């Protein structure tokens, strides 16, 4: 991950400590905002719990700064186990299914880690439900740019899904370049995925 990203541990046994560490880091030196601090903690706990329920194994949040502002972005890594019957859809079939709603730009691409399906879409906005793994009511969701990479885990029927998201739709292309670079750095080592 780029410098300035925080790994939020979503495992139920370690979730609260990880959220507390992030909240303390964000409010370091500021003691006059207890209500905002408490709300942020509640929101982060809810997001981490939802991500875990959806099969998430890693959640990263951007704390990168552009002047006084934090650049909001996230990466949720989801493990998608092999189907019980042992059949795994081809990446071409996955790409066709994702493109069928006409809402996403879908491609099959080559990464260092292997062939992957790449899908870019704009989600959220009035009347739309929040992206998977994120709580909220339809009327509350803001537009965001989402970039998914789905790739097979070698020698298994499982897939790994990387879901990048940012509400910065005004600079979507620059953010997607960053997301592409992170996804492009993935490599498999001894049965594990790593980022360089």
Wavefront OBJ file of the C-alpha trace (Angstrom):
o trace
v 0.000 0.000 0.000
v 1.126 3.566 -0.543
v 2.541 5.443 2.408
v -0.210 7.045 4.468
v -2.681 4.147 4.359
v -3.889 2.505 7.573
v -4.654 -1.219 7.872
v -7.846 -1.491 9.900
v -8.015 -4.941 11.496
v -11.576 -6.181 10.912
v -11.251 -9.429 12.865
v -13.861 -9.271 15.665
v -11.275 -9.999 18.372
v -8.970 -7.139 17.334
v -11.396 -4.724 15.671
v -12.006 -2.324 18.572
v -8.296 -1.900 19.350
v -7.550 -1.196 15.709
v -10.396 1.333 15.390
v -9.312 3.036 18.636
v -5.746 3.318 17.306
v -6.988 4.937 14.099
v -9.318 7.357 15.905
v -6.555 8.327 18.361
v -4.209 8.934 15.435
v -6.738 11.134 13.600
v -7.541 13.210 16.696
v -4.028 13.399 18.110
v -3.629 16.726 19.891
v -7.357 17.535 19.648
v -9.489 16.974 22.734
v -12.373 19.364 22.052
v -14.380 17.154 19.648
v -15.645 14.199 21.709
v -18.924 13.886 19.776
v -17.187 13.754 16.387
v -14.603 11.335 17.755
v -17.327 9.053 19.164
v -19.300 9.174 15.871
v -16.192 8.332 13.833
v -15.479 5.386 16.125
v -19.043 4.075 15.742
v -18.954 4.500 11.957
v -15.597 2.721 11.642
v -16.745 -0.165 13.842
v -19.895 -0.545 11.728
v -17.905 -0.473 8.469
v -15.385 -3.006 9.777
v -18.146 -5.341 10.969
v -19.987 -5.077 7.631
v -16.764 -5.722 5.697
v -16.067 -8.818 7.808
v -19.619 -10.138 7.309
v -19.214 -9.750 3.531
v -16.098 -11.954 3.597
v -13.533 -9.187 3.901
v -10.107 -10.170 5.185
v -8.276 -6.823 4.958
v -9.477 -3.213 5.054
v -7.202 -0.274 4.316
v -8.129 3.403 4.680
v -6.232 6.300 3.160
v -4.843 8.857 5.588
v -2.798 10.543 2.859
v -2.784 14.320 3.084
v -3.112 16.943 0.352
v -2.346 20.093 2.285
v -4.730 20.174 5.253
v -7.150 17.681 3.681
v -7.155 13.888 3.906
v -7.566 12.087 0.575
v -10.491 9.719 1.252
v -10.108 6.248 -0.242
v -10.371 2.637 0.847
v -9.400 -0.862 -0.190
v -11.364 -3.902 0.922
v -9.771 -7.281 0.201
v -12.310 -10.115 0.091
v -11.597 -13.833 -0.086
v -14.125 -15.625 -2.265
v -13.894 -19.377 -1.528
v -14.311 -22.007 -4.188
v -17.887 -23.080 -4.800
v -18.958 -26.239 -2.936
v -19.409 -28.178 -6.196
v -15.822 -27.401 -7.211
v -16.710 -25.438 -10.346
v -15.165 -22.026 -10.773
v -16.466 -19.580 -13.371
v -13.927 -18.464 -15.921
v -12.727 -14.874 -15.730
v -14.427 -14.270 -19.075
v -17.739 -15.419 -17.558
v -17.167 -13.148 -14.551
v -16.440 -10.225 -16.881
v -19.565 -10.905 -18.941
v -21.730 -11.052 -15.812
v -20.278 -7.783 -14.446
v -20.727 -6.011 -17.774
v -24.298 -7.230 -18.269
v -25.898 -4.422 -16.252
v -24.187 -1.773 -18.375
v -23.063 0.115 -15.266
v -19.380 -0.836 -15.310
v -16.403 -0.586 -17.628
v -15.123 -4.179 -17.551
v -11.884 -5.636 -18.905
v -9.833 -8.794 -18.524
v -6.284 -7.604 -17.765
v -2.879 -9.086 -17.029
v -1.235 -8.315 -13.684
v 2.040 -9.575 -12.256
v -0.110 -11.868 -10.077
v -1.958 -13.235 -13.131
v -5.056 -12.602 -15.213
v -7.767 -10.552 -13.504
v -11.127 -8.971 -14.196
v -11.051 -5.182 -13.765
v -14.365 -3.335 -13.327
v -14.744 0.415 -12.859
v -18.060 2.031 -11.930
v -19.611 5.005 -10.214
v -21.773 3.952 -7.274
v -23.984 5.724 -4.786
v -25.841 8.958 -5.144
v -29.511 9.716 -4.569
v -31.707 6.630 -4.428
v -28.857 4.112 -4.693
v -27.748 1.599 -2.082
v -24.256 1.796 -0.597
v -21.465 -0.420 -1.984
v -21.107 -3.887 -0.477
v -19.475 -3.818 2.911
v -20.538 -0.269 3.713
v -23.512 0.536 5.900
v -25.960 3.334 5.226
v -29.335 4.192 3.845
v -29.861 4.746 0.141
v -30.630 8.426 0.574
v -27.388 8.915 2.540
v -24.927 7.398 0.087
v -22.660 9.768 -1.758
v -21.375 9.117 -5.268
v -18.093 7.257 -5.336
v -15.769 5.697 -7.865
v -15.259 1.985 -7.330
v -12.577 -0.134 -8.976
v -12.706 -3.916 -8.533
v -10.047 -6.451 -9.396
v -11.002 -10.121 -9.193
v -8.309 -12.723 -9.690
v -7.962 -16.452 -9.056
v -5.883 -17.685 -6.131
v -3.310 -20.084 -7.645
v -3.944 -23.814 -7.281
v -7.362 -23.295 -5.651
v -10.847 -22.598 -6.921
v -10.949 -19.436 -4.816
v -10.771 -15.833 -5.974
v -9.469 -12.649 -4.380
v -11.510 -9.466 -4.820
v -9.865 -6.072 -4.375
v -12.433 -3.276 -4.048
v -11.000 0.229 -4.173
v -13.306 3.171 -3.549
v -13.128 6.963 -3.279
v -15.741 9.715 -3.151
v -13.422 11.994 -5.148
v -15.340 11.644 -8.400
v -13.888 14.977 -9.577
v -10.385 13.438 -9.760
v -11.494 9.893 -10.474
v -8.918 9.225 -13.198
v -5.996 10.145 -10.931
v -7.374 8.001 -8.107
v -7.952 5.063 -10.465
v -4.313 5.351 -11.613
v -3.266 4.960 -7.975
v -5.595 1.986 -7.509
v -4.285 0.361 -10.716
v -0.711 0.776 -9.448
v -1.548 -0.891 -6.124
v -3.337 -3.797 -7.835
v -0.471 -4.104 -10.313
v 2.026 -4.558 -7.464
v 0.418 -7.768 -6.193
v 2.529 -10.904 -6.352
v 2.015 -14.441 -5.063
v 4.661 -15.775 -2.692
v 4.470 -19.219 -1.057
v 0.709 -19.325 -1.519
v 0.167 -15.803 -0.178
v -0.518 -12.532 -1.915
v 1.753 -9.581 -1.204
v 2.098 -6.035 -2.455
v 5.436 -4.609 -3.431
l 1 2 3 4 5 6 7 8 9 10 11 12 13 14 15 16 17 18 19 20 21 22 23 24 25 26 27 28 29 30 31 32 33 34 35 36 37 38 39 40 41 42 43 44 45 46 47 48 49 50 51 52 53 54 55 56 57 58 59 60 61 62 63 64 65 66 67 68 69 70 71 72 73 74 75 76 77 78 79 80 81 82 83 84 85 86 87 88 89 90 91 92 93 94 95 96 97 98 99 100 101 102 103 104 105 106 107 108 109 110 111 112 113 114 115 116 117 118 119 120 121 122 123 124 125 126 127 128 129 130 131 132 133 134 135 136 137 138 139 140 141 142 143 144 145 146 147 148 149 150 151 152 153 154 155 156 157 158 159 160 161 162 163 164 165 166 167 168 169 170 171 172 173 174 175 176 177 178 179 180 181 182 183 184 185 186 187 188 189 190 191 192 193 194 195 196
